[in-house]
């Protein structure tokens, strides 16, 4: 969250002793421009006032966070699906920064983050999206990163966001920190059986042919896709598999060699309606 010291130096003529005078003792500054993990204001975490001596404010208006699937904004997630998360500060201050994470109700990491436009990601058990040292000015209108939803239904997922509206005085004083929470619920699969599927979806792996074999029935001919995720929630394989047939379908997918032996969750999408099945892949 803390604005990178390199960017401070580019705007202020401060000699080294002066810079050292204002460096926080906790070591929160990172050369990437973001903060050390755990500064989002989530339960059990700190926030940016650990380094910036400003005040915290309600950020639910200032922090505009959207989750999109392609061009569509979503308010629910499908387990195992990939999304783009965008964050904009309404006031678009001349100097700014942020840190965000996504947690389940048990305060565990919900899925996984990977860096996108103007962002970096750090953390181990929990992942944190941050601004970069080159994206902390009003010239950057939004920050974007990638989120893979949890492999299974985890109930509500809450994005915790801390943003910094800095006053650009070259010091960590009198900045304003905005804290906000943004919640997505798991998409309901109720009605899928009635509207699209006659029999439950099933998936199994054949080690003889190295194929994933999918069985399902459809009332219409519609687009299908497959997303295979490991147990950490990371997608290891995605493909659009064409149109389903009306009636019974058996789909066979040869898996790439990069997918190792282990337990996976296969997410199958029939006209954007999701179904899931766990599959154990045992390579010969």
C-alpha positions as CSV (number, residue, x, y, z in Angstrom):
1,X,0.0,0.0,0.0
2,X,2.8,2.4,0.8
3,X,3.8,4.5,-2.2
4,X,7.2,3.4,-3.5
5,X,10.1,5.6,-2.3
6,X,11.5,5.6,-5.8
7,X,8.4,7.6,-6.9
8,X,8.8,9.9,-3.9
9,X,12.3,10.7,-5.0
10,X,11.2,11.6,-8.5
11,X,8.9,14.3,-7.2
12,X,10.9,15.7,-4.3
13,X,14.5,16.8,-3.9
14,X,15.3,15.1,-0.6
15,X,18.8,14.0,0.4
16,X,19.4,10.5,1.8
17,X,19.3,11.5,5.5
18,X,15.9,13.1,5.0
19,X,14.6,10.0,3.2
20,X,15.8,7.7,6.0
21,X,14.2,10.0,8.6
22,X,10.8,9.2,7.2
23,X,11.2,5.5,6.4
24,X,8.9,3.4,8.6
25,X,10.6,1.1,11.1
26,X,8.3,-1.8,10.2
27,X,9.8,-2.2,6.7
28,X,6.5,-1.9,4.9
29,X,7.9,-0.2,1.8
30,X,8.6,-2.5,-1.2
31,X,10.5,-1.6,-4.4
32,X,7.6,-2.8,-6.4
33,X,5.5,0.0,-5.1
34,X,3.1,-2.1,-3.0
35,X,3.1,-2.9,0.7
36,X,4.1,-5.9,2.7
37,X,1.2,-8.4,2.9
38,X,-1.6,-7.9,5.4
39,X,-2.4,-4.1,5.1
40,X,-6.0,-4.4,3.7
41,X,-7.9,-3.8,7.0
42,X,-9.3,-7.4,6.9
43,X,-10.0,-9.1,10.2
44,X,-6.7,-9.6,12.0
45,X,-4.8,-7.4,9.5
46,X,-3.4,-3.9,9.7
47,X,-3.9,-1.2,7.2
48,X,-1.8,1.6,5.6
49,X,-1.8,3.8,8.7
50,X,1.0,1.6,9.9
51,X,3.3,3.7,7.7
52,X,1.1,6.7,6.7
53,X,0.1,8.8,9.7
54,X,-3.3,9.7,8.2
55,X,-6.7,8.6,9.1
56,X,-8.9,5.7,7.9
57,X,-12.2,6.5,6.3
58,X,-15.2,4.5,4.9
59,X,-14.1,3.6,1.4
60,X,-17.2,1.9,0.1
61,X,-17.9,5.0,-2.1
62,X,-14.3,5.9,-2.9
63,X,-13.1,2.4,-3.8
64,X,-15.0,1.2,-6.9
65,X,-14.3,-2.5,-7.3
66,X,-15.8,-4.5,-10.2
67,X,-15.4,-8.2,-11.0
68,X,-15.9,-9.1,-14.7
69,X,-16.2,-12.2,-16.8
70,X,-15.3,-11.0,-20.3
71,X,-17.4,-7.8,-20.8
72,X,-20.0,-8.7,-18.1
73,X,-19.9,-7.5,-14.5
74,X,-20.7,-10.3,-12.1
75,X,-22.1,-10.3,-8.6
76,X,-21.7,-14.1,-8.2
77,X,-18.8,-16.4,-8.9
78,X,-18.7,-19.9,-10.4
79,X,-16.2,-22.1,-8.6
80,X,-13.0,-22.5,-10.5
81,X,-13.8,-19.8,-13.0
82,X,-11.4,-16.9,-13.9
83,X,-12.3,-13.3,-13.6
84,X,-10.8,-9.8,-14.0
85,X,-10.9,-7.6,-10.9
86,X,-10.7,-3.8,-11.5
87,X,-10.3,-1.1,-8.8
88,X,-10.7,2.6,-9.4
89,X,-10.5,5.5,-6.8
90,X,-13.4,7.8,-7.4
91,X,-11.4,10.9,-6.6
92,X,-8.4,9.8,-8.7
93,X,-5.8,11.7,-6.5
94,X,-2.5,12.8,-7.9
95,X,-0.7,10.2,-5.8
96,X,-2.4,7.0,-4.7
97,X,-1.9,3.3,-4.0
98,X,-3.8,0.2,-2.8
99,X,-3.7,-3.3,-1.5
100,X,-6.5,-5.9,-1.8
101,X,-7.2,-9.5,-0.9
102,X,-10.2,-11.9,-1.2
103,X,-11.2,-14.1,1.8
104,X,-13.8,-16.7,2.7
105,X,-15.9,-16.4,5.8
106,X,-13.3,-18.6,7.5
107,X,-10.7,-15.8,6.7
108,X,-8.8,-18.1,4.4
109,X,-7.7,-17.0,0.9
110,X,-10.5,-17.4,-1.6
111,X,-9.0,-18.8,-4.8
112,X,-5.9,-17.2,-6.2
113,X,-4.6,-13.8,-7.5
114,X,-2.2,-13.2,-10.4
115,X,-0.8,-9.9,-11.5
116,X,-2.5,-7.9,-14.3
117,X,-2.3,-4.3,-15.6
118,X,-0.6,-1.9,-13.3
119,X,-0.5,-4.4,-10.4
120,X,1.8,-6.8,-8.6
121,X,0.9,-9.7,-6.3
122,X,2.6,-10.9,-3.1
123,X,1.9,-13.1,-0.2
124,X,2.0,-16.9,0.4
125,X,-1.0,-18.5,2.1
126,X,-3.0,-15.3,1.4
127,X,-2.4,-13.4,-1.9
128,X,-2.4,-9.6,-2.1
129,X,-2.8,-7.4,-5.1
130,X,-0.9,-4.1,-5.0
131,X,-0.3,-1.0,-7.1
132,X,3.1,-0.8,-8.8
133,X,5.7,1.9,-8.5
134,X,4.7,3.2,-11.9
135,X,0.9,3.2,-11.3
136,X,0.6,5.4,-8.3
137,X,-0.4,8.6,-10.1
138,X,-3.7,10.0,-11.6
139,X,-2.4,9.1,-15.0
140,X,-3.5,5.5,-14.2
141,X,-7.3,5.4,-14.0
142,X,-7.6,1.9,-12.7
143,X,-5.7,-1.2,-11.5
144,X,-6.6,-4.6,-12.8
145,X,-5.6,-8.1,-11.7
146,X,-6.8,-11.7,-12.3
147,X,-8.8,-13.8,-9.8
148,X,-9.4,-17.5,-10.0
149,X,-12.4,-18.3,-7.8
150,X,-12.1,-21.1,-5.2
151,X,-12.3,-24.6,-6.7
152,X,-15.4,-25.5,-4.7
153,X,-18.3,-23.5,-3.4
154,X,-17.0,-21.5,-0.4
155,X,-20.1,-19.4,0.2
156,X,-19.6,-15.6,0.2
157,X,-16.2,-14.2,-0.8
158,X,-15.3,-10.8,0.5
159,X,-12.7,-8.5,-1.2
160,X,-11.0,-6.3,1.4
161,X,-9.5,-3.1,-0.1
162,X,-7.3,-0.4,1.4
163,X,-6.5,2.6,-0.8
164,X,-4.3,5.6,-0.1
165,X,-5.3,9.1,-1.1
166,X,-1.8,10.7,-0.7
167,X,-1.3,14.4,-0.5
168,X,1.9,14.3,-2.5
169,X,4.0,16.2,0.0
170,X,6.8,13.6,-0.1
171,X,6.1,12.6,3.5
172,X,4.0,9.8,5.0
173,X,1.9,12.4,6.9
174,X,-1.7,13.6,6.4
175,X,-2.7,11.0,3.9
176,X,-6.2,9.5,3.9
177,X,-6.7,5.7,3.9
178,X,-10.0,4.3,2.6
179,X,-11.1,0.9,3.7
180,X,-13.9,-1.0,2.0
181,X,-15.4,-4.5,1.6
182,X,-17.0,-6.0,-1.5
183,X,-18.8,-9.3,-1.3
184,X,-19.6,-11.9,-4.0
185,X,-21.8,-14.9,-3.4
186,X,-21.4,-18.3,-5.0
187,X,-23.6,-18.8,-8.1
188,X,-26.6,-21.0,-7.5
189,X,-26.8,-24.1,-9.6
190,X,-30.5,-24.6,-8.8
191,X,-32.6,-25.2,-11.8
192,X,-29.7,-26.4,-14.0
193,X,-31.1,-29.9,-14.1
194,X,-34.5,-28.7,-15.1
195,X,-33.5,-26.2,-17.7
196,X,-30.5,-27.8,-19.4
197,X,-29.5,-31.1,-18.0
198,X,-31.6,-34.3,-17.8
199,X,-29.1,-36.5,-15.8
200,X,-26.3,-35.4,-13.4
201,X,-23.0,-34.4,-14.9
202,X,-20.1,-36.9,-14.3
203,X,-16.4,-36.9,-15.1
204,X,-13.8,-39.6,-14.9
205,X,-10.2,-40.1,-16.0
206,X,-9.0,-43.0,-18.1
207,X,-5.3,-43.7,-17.6
208,X,-5.2,-46.1,-20.5
209,X,-6.0,-43.3,-23.1
210,X,-5.0,-40.3,-20.9
211,X,-8.5,-38.9,-21.5
212,X,-11.0,-37.0,-19.4
213,X,-14.4,-38.5,-20.1
214,X,-17.5,-36.4,-19.5
215,X,-21.1,-37.6,-19.5
216,X,-24.1,-35.3,-19.6
217,X,-27.4,-34.8,-21.2
218,X,-28.7,-31.5,-22.7
219,X,-32.1,-30.4,-23.8
220,X,-30.6,-27.9,-26.3
221,X,-27.6,-27.5,-28.5
222,X,-25.4,-24.9,-26.7
223,X,-21.8,-23.9,-26.1
224,X,-19.7,-25.9,-23.7
225,X,-16.4,-25.4,-22.0
226,X,-14.1,-27.1,-19.4
227,X,-11.9,-25.7,-16.7
228,X,-9.7,-28.0,-14.6
229,X,-8.4,-26.6,-11.4
230,X,-6.0,-28.0,-8.8
231,X,-6.9,-28.1,-5.1
232,X,-5.3,-24.7,-4.5
233,X,-7.8,-23.2,-6.9
234,X,-5.4,-22.6,-9.7
235,X,-6.6,-23.3,-13.2
236,X,-4.3,-25.9,-15.0
237,X,-6.3,-26.4,-18.2
238,X,-9.2,-24.6,-20.0
239,X,-10.8,-25.3,-23.3
240,X,-13.9,-24.4,-25.2
241,X,-15.3,-27.7,-26.4
242,X,-17.9,-26.7,-29.0
243,X,-21.7,-27.3,-29.1
244,X,-23.5,-30.0,-27.2
245,X,-25.8,-32.4,-28.9
246,X,-29.5,-32.7,-27.9
247,X,-29.8,-35.7,-25.7
248,X,-27.0,-37.8,-24.3
249,X,-23.4,-36.5,-24.7
250,X,-20.1,-38.2,-24.1
251,X,-17.1,-35.9,-24.5
252,X,-13.5,-37.1,-24.4
253,X,-10.6,-34.8,-23.8
254,X,-7.0,-35.7,-24.1
255,X,-5.1,-34.0,-21.3
256,X,-1.7,-32.3,-21.8
257,X,1.4,-33.8,-20.2
258,X,1.8,-30.8,-18.0
259,X,-1.1,-32.0,-15.8
260,X,0.5,-34.2,-13.2
261,X,-1.1,-37.0,-11.1
262,X,-3.3,-35.7,-8.3
263,X,-6.8,-34.7,-7.3
264,X,-8.5,-32.0,-9.4
265,X,-11.9,-30.4,-9.8
266,X,-13.5,-30.4,-13.3
267,X,-15.8,-27.5,-13.9
268,X,-18.0,-28.0,-16.9
269,X,-20.1,-25.2,-18.4
270,X,-23.2,-25.8,-20.4
271,X,-24.3,-22.5,-21.9
272,X,-22.6,-20.7,-19.0
273,X,-24.3,-22.9,-16.4
274,X,-21.7,-24.6,-14.2
275,X,-21.4,-28.2,-12.9
276,X,-18.5,-29.7,-11.1
277,X,-17.0,-33.1,-10.3
278,X,-13.8,-34.2,-8.6
279,X,-11.4,-36.4,-10.6
280,X,-8.3,-38.2,-9.6
281,X,-5.7,-38.2,-12.4
282,X,-3.3,-41.1,-12.2
283,X,-0.5,-40.9,-14.8
284,X,1.0,-44.2,-15.9
